């Protein structure tokens, strides 16, 4: 379930929670909030950065095996051989 960040459209009119902004976990299928759940002040959804994993180097065969992956190598005839 994604986390969305909301902030009051006019922070001076909102409660302490929505004037500084708040995070809310909601299903994607539900529509975005239009008002603060506490004070009913209009809020807007803020676009934030997305957290993605960074891969600094390709995984070696030994690293992949120690992580529990099965390593396969393609042969000339189209079949795969387990290393």
C-alpha positions, 0 to 999 in steps of 0.5 A, a space after each residue: 500500500 503506497 504512502 501519500 503526503 498531504 499538506 493544507 492548501 492554505 497552511 495558516 488556516 489548517 490545524 498543526 497536523 495539516 499545516 506542516 503536512 502528514 503522510 497517509 497510507 491508502 490503497 491506490 484504488 481509493 481517491 485522493 483526500 480533499 480535506 484534512 481528516 481532523 479539521 476538514 481544511 482543504 488539502 492537496 497531495 504532494 509529489 515526493 521522491 520515490 525510494 528505489 534500490 540502488 545497485 552499485 555493481 553487478 552481482 557476482 556468481 558467488 554473491 548470488 549463490 550466497 543470497 540463495 539464487 539459482 545460477 543458470 548458464 545458457 548453452 549453445 543448443 538453447 538449454 540451461 545448465 545449473 552452475 
